[in-house]
């Protein structure tokens, strides 16, 4: 088999991958996006350390800004490219994940009725969300860069009921750890050329 | 050919970037109109029209023309022959990959 034949095969696979939207792997700008969110998480954490009471909540705005920016980037990309079935499927799956809110609300109401402290409810909820996400990552190792986010959620959840830090600070540190580690994973993948190789 | 895979046996109608892209999109997304195909494949109108016509001539896809208000719309759909050709092409590509893997 000549090199030309193999190039033809690769070209065909690239066409199929692009058309089917299979190549929606993270790219360099995702490293920057994760770092941005990590920085915002750090701001939130510090804000939570400096301020008390209801003012702590404002610190969460720092995380919403880069998150909103990333979502707008995705939407712009989708409009420019006419949408990718893979991304659409992932958004649909994310929509289904929102339906998990129903059992969680039920769980929160049950916990309230049983007199379980709200912080414990929040911690267990965050822990289980992290665990569910990790389950998804294990089932689909192509998105291994999401694993640090799952672990950060689970670890952060364990720290929530402790009175050492405020929940807002813990959320901030959780986001910082998830963003930094995720950026590192993507960085290593890009350096090894795994993703570039996948994209041809 | 040492690998036993005859690359020349690939269906030349399917084996072209634009036509393969069209078949993939119709297979994955179902029926699509001309504008959606153009947007997704980044191909000029003329070239896309020619490739769609070629696939229609082969009986791989069908077209339904209608008017939405005063604007015409052409919706393309994959036919069983096109689905079979696409599946055959994937099988051939897989055979090539398997042959390379076996040789390495």
Interface residues (C-beta under 8 A of the other chain):
Chain A: X1 X5 X6 X8 X9 X11 X12 X13 X15 X16 X18 X19 X20 X21 X81 X82 X83 X85
Chain B: X1 X2 X3 X5 X7 X10 X15 X17 X20 X21 X24 X25 X28 X29 X36 X39 X40 X41 X89 X90 X93 X96 X97 X99 X100
